[in-house]
């Protein structure tokens, strides 16, 4: 068991290396295979213990960036929580390894465990899904067939086959790539020029009450710079402009100067701006919004973030958590939960808008595209996490979403990494961290749907039910 525990921990560390910023994506199936081998012939209880060890090693490294907000306690707490799910994973894998054709059931178990972790508790935390290690790899096109769950299935299946028959893995890998390359990607569409503004922030940190006006001023100034570059012929004229999340933490509905500054920027560039802003209300809450700001009429349609981050944007059991740490007061007011998908008309484009961590949640992104979004926009603010791996991990998710849903993706970040992504996941433009950057990029507004967009959550549901049935059968053995 000691040797197997070491192998389980090593599998967690190797899996971390598969994710950005390391990006050794081919290590993901290797890590799966190493864990599988450690579980073979164990009891269910031993399997749960080994899965827990795997999770401690994996999440303890992958999620170290969470400590930039609340310190080491946050990393420890989140790692312990997420490793509960990998303990369940270890138990379930141990059960299905006793069955005929176990690589099939083992792969389904990985998808089922992720489905559970993506939803529980407090709406789940999808970070660390196997699929998100494959932001732009030969397996990524599978996302257009069955979304992130199918990519996870492929990675896990390869890992399982590596254990049982390495020679077959060499054959199965190219077959998966061929299937992936047969992707039914939507084609055609209307070209549109999108301006992306990264205004940057004066410094890193969540305790930034004294710098919110400067962040807005930076984005206003950068937009004026964009307008000047257009007039000078250095950049093409955009059809719309996208600002990031938290570009204005001054409520433009109640702060007359903030509204005037945004209106002046929109008038100068001459096209609507999708503004990321924090606004007061409803009631005791504040709202994380995307606001369409027209150069002539001002504030228009809005999207309120549907999935605020627990313990980051709202505090469950606030009084209890405060008895443990006063860091909860860094979030003095809870953020409201929006009720509608982020489908907004911004100039000539119908935009599917998601905000920051929402890009990790299948349903939130898919609903906005199925609701009519022809261009996917991710408004984000990662300044709090400094130069950690959080930014590149989130960007990998955006690249996977582009392929999954057949949409160009605009990532607008306050401090980077902003990006323009083609529907096949290629980076057309990206920025450096903690710099000011403006660009205008031409993308295509797609209206067709991928298979993944049409079938929705069904692949994940089917895989989860298969996994459950296999676990029951294996446990009875």
C-alpha positions in Angstrom: 0.0 0.0 0.0 2.8 2.4 0.7 4.2 1.9 -2.8 0.7 2.3 -4.3 0.2 5.5 -2.3 3.4 6.9 -3.7 2.2 5.9 -7.2 -1.2 7.6 -6.5 0.5 10.8 -5.4 2.8 10.7 -8.4 -0.2 10.3 -10.7 -1.7 13.5 -9.2 1.6 15.4 -9.7 1.9 14.2 -13.3 -1.7 15.2 -14.0 -1.0 18.7 -12.7 1.8 18.9 -15.3 -0.7 18.2 -18.0 -2.5 21.5 -17.3 -1.3 25.0 -18.0 1.0 26.7 -17.3 3.1 23.5 -17.9 0.9 22.3 -20.7 2.3 18.7 -21.0 -1.1 17.5 -22.1 0.1 14.0 -23.1 0.8 13.3 -19.4 -2.9 13.3 -18.7 -3.5 9.7 -19.9 -0.2 8.6 -18.4 -1.4 9.9 -15.0 -4.7 8.1 -15.4 -2.9 4.9 -16.2 -0.6 5.2 -13.2 -3.5 5.7 -10.8 -5.4 2.8 -12.5 -2.5 0.5 -12.0 -2.2 1.5 -8.3 -5.9 0.6 -7.8 -5.9 -2.8 -9.4 -6.5 -5.7 -6.9 -7.3 -3.3 -4.0 -10.3 -3.4 -1.7 -12.9 -0.6 -2.1 -11.7 1.1 1.1 -8.1 1.0 -0.1 -9.2 2.4 -3.5 -10.9 5.3 -1.8 -7.7 6.0 0.2 -5.5 5.9 -2.9 -8.0 8.2 -4.8 -7.8 10.6 -1.9 -4.0 10.7 -2.0 -4.2 11.3 -5.7 -6.5 14.2 -5.2 -4.4 15.8 -2.4 -1.3 15.8 -4.7 -3.2 17.0 -7.7 -5.4 19.7 -6.3 -2.8 20.8 -3.8 -0.6 21.9 -6.6 -3.1 22.8 -9.3 -5.1 25.2 -7.1 -2.2 26.9 -5.3 -3.3 30.2 -6.9 -6.4 30.3 -4.6 -4.0 31.2 -1.8 -3.4 34.6 -3.4 -6.7 35.7 -2.0 -7.2 34.1 1.4 -3.8 32.6 2.0 -2.7 28.9 2.6 -6.0 28.1 4.4 -7.9 28.5 1.2 -5.7 26.1 -0.7 -5.9 23.5 2.1 -9.7 23.8 2.5 -10.4 23.6 -1.3 -7.9 20.8 -1.8 -9.5 18.8 1.0 -13.0 19.4 -0.4 -12.1 18.4 -4.0 -10.1 15.3 -2.9 -13.3 13.9 -1.4 -14.5 13.5 -4.9 -11.3 11.8 -6.0 -11.7 9.4 -3.0 -15.1 8.5 -4.5 -13.3 8.2 -7.9 -10.8 5.8 -6.4 -13.5 3.6 -4.8 -15.5 3.6 -8.0 -12.5 2.7 -10.2 -11.5 -0.1 -7.9 -15.0 -1.5 -8.2 -15.2 -1.4 -12.0 -11.7 -2.8 -12.5 -13.2 -6.2 -11.5 -15.5 -6.2 -14.6 -15.0 -7.5 -18.1 -14.1 -4.6 -20.5 -13.1 -2.5 -17.5 -11.3 0.2 -19.5 -14.7 1.3 -20.9 -16.3 1.5 -17.4 -13.3 3.1 -15.9 -13.4 5.9 -18.5 -17.1 6.4 -17.8 -16.4 6.6 -14.1 -14.0 9.6 -14.7 -16.7 11.4 -16.6 -19.3 10.6 -13.9 -17.0 11.8 -11.1 -16.5 15.1 -12.9 -20.2 15.5 -13.4 -20.7 15.2 -9.7 -17.8 17.5 -8.8 -19.0 20.1 -11.3 -22.3 20.4 -9.4 -21.6 19.8 -5.7 -21.4 21.6 -3.3 -22.6 25.2 -3.9 -22.9 24.6 -7.7 -19.6 22.7 -8.0 -16.1 23.6 -9.0 -15.1 22.1 -12.4 -11.4 23.1 -12.2 -9.2 20.2 -13.0 -11.4 18.2 -15.4 -9.3 16.0 -17.6 -10.9 17.8 -20.6 -9.4 21.1 -19.5 -5.9 19.7 -19.9 -6.7 19.4 -23.6 -7.3 23.0 -24.5 -5.7 22.7 -28.0 -4.5 19.1 -28.6 -5.3 16.3 -31.1 -8.1 15.3 -28.8 -9.7 18.7 -28.5 -11.9 18.4 -31.7 -13.8 15.6 -29.9 -15.4 18.4 -27.9 -17.6 19.3 -30.9 -19.2 15.9 -30.7 -19.9 15.5 -27.0 -18.4 18.5 -25.2 -15.9 18.3 -22.3 -17.3 15.0 -21.0 -16.4 13.2 -24.3 -12.9 14.6 -24.2 -12.5 13.4 -20.6 -13.8 10.0 -21.7 -11.1 9.8 -24.4 -8.3 10.8 -22.1 -9.4 8.3 -19.4 -9.9 5.6 -22.0 -6.4 6.1 -23.3 -5.0 6.0 -19.8 -6.9 2.8 -19.0 -5.8 1.0 -22.2 -2.2 2.0 -21.5 -2.3 -0.1 -18.4 -4.1 -3.1 -20.0 -2.5 -3.2 -23.4 0.1 -0.5 -24.3 0.2 -1.7 -27.9 -3.5 -1.1 -28.3 -3.1 2.4 -26.9 -0.7 3.2 -29.8 -3.4 2.1 -32.2 -6.4 3.6 -30.4 -4.8 7.1 -30.1 -4.6 7.7 -33.9 -8.2 6.4 -34.2 -9.4 9.0 -31.7 -7.5 11.7 -33.6 -9.1 10.7 -36.9 -12.5 10.8 -35.3 -11.7 14.2 -33.8 -10.6 15.5 -37.2 -13.9 14.6 -38.7 -15.4 17.4 -36.6 -18.6 18.8 -38.1 -17.6 22.4 -37.4 -20.2 25.1 -38.5 -18.9 27.0 -41.5 -19.8 30.4 -43.0 -21.1 33.4 -41.2 -20.9 37.1 -41.1 -17.5 38.8 -40.5 -17.3 41.3 -37.8 -14.4 43.4 -36.3 -14.2 43.3 -32.6 -12.1 45.7 -30.4 -10.7 44.2 -27.2 -9.5 46.6 -24.5 -7.2 45.4 -21.7 -6.7 48.6 -19.6 -4.6 46.9 -16.9 -4.7 47.6 -13.1 -2.5 49.7 -10.9 -1.5 46.7 -8.7 -2.5 43.2 -7.8 -4.9 42.3 -5.0 -8.5 42.0 -3.8 -8.1 44.8 -1.3 -8.4 47.5 -4.0 -11.0 50.0 -2.7 -8.6 52.8 -3.4 -7.9 51.8 -7.0 -11.3 51.1 -8.5 -11.5 54.6 -10.0 -8.0 54.1 -11.5 -9.1 50.8 -13.1 -12.0 52.5 -14.8 -9.8 55.4 -15.9 -7.3 52.9 -17.4 -10.0 51.3 -19.6 -11.4 54.6 -20.6 -8.0 55.9 -21.6 -7.2 52.7 -23.4 -10.5 53.0 -25.4 -9.6 56.6 -26.3 -6.2 55.2 -27.5 -8.1 52.6 -29.6 -10.2 55.3 -31.2 -7.0 57.4 -31.9 -5.3 54.3 -33.5 -8.4 53.8 -35.7 -8.4 57.4 -36.9 -4.6 57.2 -37.6 -5.2 54.0 -39.6 -3.1 51.9 -37.3 -6.1 49.7 -36.5 -9.3 48.9 -38.5 -12.6 50.4 -37.3 -14.3 48.0 -34.9 -18.0 47.1 -35.1 -18.1 46.6 -31.3 -15.7 46.9 -28.4 -15.4 44.5 -25.4 -14.2 45.5 -21.9 -13.4 43.0 -19.2 -15.1 42.1 -16.0 -14.6 44.7 -13.3 -13.6 47.3 -15.8 -15.9 49.6 -13.7 -16.3 48.8 -10.1 -17.9 52.2 -9.8 -21.6 51.7 -10.4 -22.3 53.6 -13.6 -26.1 53.6 -12.8 -25.5 55.7 -9.7 -22.0 57.3 -10.2 -22.6 60.2 -12.7 -18.9 60.6 -13.4 -18.3 56.9 -14.2 -21.3 57.0 -16.6 -20.0 60.2 -18.2 -16.5 58.7 -18.7 -17.9 55.5 -20.2 -20.2 57.5 -22.5 -17.2 59.6 -23.7 -15.2 56.5 -24.5 -18.1 55.0 -26.4 -18.7 58.2 -28.3 -15.0 58.5 -29.2 -14.8 55.0 -30.6 -18.2 55.3 -32.2 -19.5 51.8 -31.5 -21.2 50.0 -28.6 -19.0 48.8 -25.7 -19.8 45.7 -23.7 -18.8 47.0 -20.3 -18.0 44.8 -17.3 -19.3 46.5 -14.2 -20.2 45.9 -10.5 -23.6 47.5 -9.7 -25.6 48.0 -6.5 -28.6 45.8 -5.9 -30.9 44.2 -6.0 -31.6 44.7 -2.3 -28.6 43.7 -0.1 -26.7 42.2 -3.0 -24.4 43.6 -5.6 -24.4 42.4 -9.2 -21.6 41.4 -11.6 -22.9 42.7 -15.0 -22.1 42.9 -18.6 -23.7 46.2 -19.8 -24.2 47.1 -23.5 -23.2 50.8 -23.6 -24.4 52.6 -26.8 -22.5 55.7 -27.9 -25.7 57.6 -28.4 -28.2 56.2 -25.8 -25.9 55.0 -23.0 -26.6 52.0 -20.8 -28.8 49.3 -22.4 -29.3 45.6 -22.1 -27.5 43.7 -19.3 -26.4 40.3 -18.3 -26.0 39.4 -14.6 -23.6 36.6 -13.8 -25.5 33.5 -13.2 -22.9 31.5 -11.3 -21.1 33.7 -8.7 -18.1 32.0 -7.1 -18.8 30.7 -3.6 -16.4 32.2 -1.0 -15.1 34.5 -3.7 -18.3 36.5 -4.7 -20.6 35.3 -2.0 -20.0 33.7 1.4 -22.1 30.7 2.4 -22.6 30.4 6.2 -20.9 33.7 6.6 -21.0 34.0 10.4 -19.6 30.5 10.8 -16.8 31.1 8.3 -15.9 34.4 10.0 -15.3 32.5 13.2 -12.5 30.7 11.3 -11.1 33.6 9.3 -11.8 37.3 9.0 -10.8 37.0 5.3 -14.6 36.7 4.6 -14.8 40.5 5.1 -12.9 40.9 1.8 -16.3 40.1 0.3 -18.5 42.5 2.3 -21.6 42.0 0.2 -22.8 38.9 -1.5 -23.2 38.9 -5.3 -26.6 38.2 -6.8 -27.3 35.2 -9.0 -28.5 36.1 -12.5 -31.5 34.2 -13.8 -31.1 34.4 -17.6 -28.4 33.3 -20.1 -26.1 36.1 -21.3 -27.5 36.7 -24.8 -26.9 40.3 -25.7 -27.0 42.3 -28.9 -23.9 44.5 -29.2 -23.9 46.4 -32.4 -24.2 43.9 -35.3 -23.4 40.9 -33.1 -25.5 38.7 -30.9 -23.1 37.8 -28.2 -23.1 34.9 -25.8 -21.6 36.6 -22.7 -20.1 34.6 -19.7 -18.2 36.2 -16.9 -14.9 34.8 -15.6 -15.2 31.4 -13.9 -18.5 30.7 -15.7 -16.5 29.5 -18.7 -15.8 26.4 -16.7 -19.5 25.4 -16.4 -20.9 23.6 -19.4 -24.5 24.6 -19.0 -23.8 28.3 -18.5 -21.8 28.6 -21.7 -24.0 26.3 -23.7 -27.2 28.1 -22.7 -25.9 31.4 -24.0 -24.9 29.9 -27.4 -28.1 27.9 -27.7 -30.0 31.1 -26.9 -28.7 32.7 -30.0 -25.2 33.8 -29.3 -23.1 33.8 -32.4 -19.9 35.1 -30.8 -18.8 33.8 -27.3 -17.4 36.5 -25.0 -15.6 35.8 -21.8 -15.3 38.9 -19.6 -12.8 38.2 -16.8 -10.7 39.8 -14.1 -7.7 37.6 -13.0 -5.6 40.4 -11.5 -6.2 39.0 -8.0 -4.3 35.8 -9.0 -1.2 37.6 -10.1 1.1 35.7 -12.5 -0.2 32.3 -11.3 -1.4 29.4 -13.5 -5.1 30.5 -13.0 -5.1 32.7 -16.1 -3.6 30.2 -18.5 -5.8 27.4 -17.1 -8.9 29.6 -17.8 -7.7 30.4 -21.3 -7.4 26.7 -22.0 -11.1 26.3 -21.1 -12.0 29.1 -23.5 -10.1 27.3 -26.3 -12.0 24.1 -25.6 -15.3 26.0 -25.6 -14.6 27.5 -29.0 -14.3 24.0 -30.5 -17.1 22.5 -28.5 -19.6 25.2 -29.6 -18.2 26.2 -33.0 -17.8 29.8 -32.0 -15.1 32.4 -32.1 -14.2 33.4 -28.6 -13.2 36.9 -27.3 -11.5 36.8 -23.9 -11.3 40.3 -22.4 -9.2 40.5 -19.1 -8.4 43.5 -17.0 -4.7 42.6 -16.7 -4.4 39.7 -19.2 -4.3 37.3 -20.7 -6.8 38.7 -23.2 -7.2 36.7 -26.4 -9.1 36.2 -29.6 -9.7 32.5 -30.4 -10.8 31.0 -33.7 -13.7 28.4 -33.7 -11.0 25.6 -34.1 -9.3 26.7 -30.9 -6.3 28.6 -32.5 -5.1 31.7 -30.8 -5.5 34.6 -33.2 -4.3 37.2 -30.7 -3.1 37.1 -27.1 -1.7 39.7 -24.7 0.9 39.7 -22.0 0.1 39.9 -18.3 -0.1 43.3 -16.6 0.2 45.4 -19.6 -2.2 47.8 -21.4 -3.3 46.4 -24.8 -5.8 47.2 -27.4 -6.5 45.4 -30.6 -9.1 45.0 -33.3 -9.5 41.5 -34.8 -11.9 40.2 -37.5 -13.9 37.1 -36.6 -16.9 35.3 -38.1 -20.3 35.3 -36.5 -21.3 31.6 -36.7 -25.0 30.5 -36.6 -24.7 26.8 -37.1 -24.6 24.3 -34.2 -22.1 21.6 -33.4 -23.4 18.2 -32.3 -22.3 19.0 -28.8 -24.4 22.1 -28.7 -27.5 20.2 -29.9 -27.2 17.2 -27.6 -26.4 19.3 -24.6 -25.9 17.4 -21.3 -27.1 14.0 -22.6 -23.6 12.5 -23.2 -22.7 13.4 -19.6 -25.9 11.9 -18.3 -25.5 8.7 -20.2 -21.9 8.3 -19.2 -22.8 8.9 -15.5 -25.6 6.3 -15.5 -23.2 3.8 -17.2 -20.6 4.5 -14.5 -23.1 4.1 -11.7 -24.4 0.8 -13.1 -20.8 -0.5 -13.5 -19.8 0.6 -10.0 -22.8 -1.3 -8.5 -22.0 -4.4 -10.6 -18.3 -4.3 -9.6 -19.1 -3.7 -5.9 -21.4 -6.7 -5.9 -18.6 -8.8 -7.2 
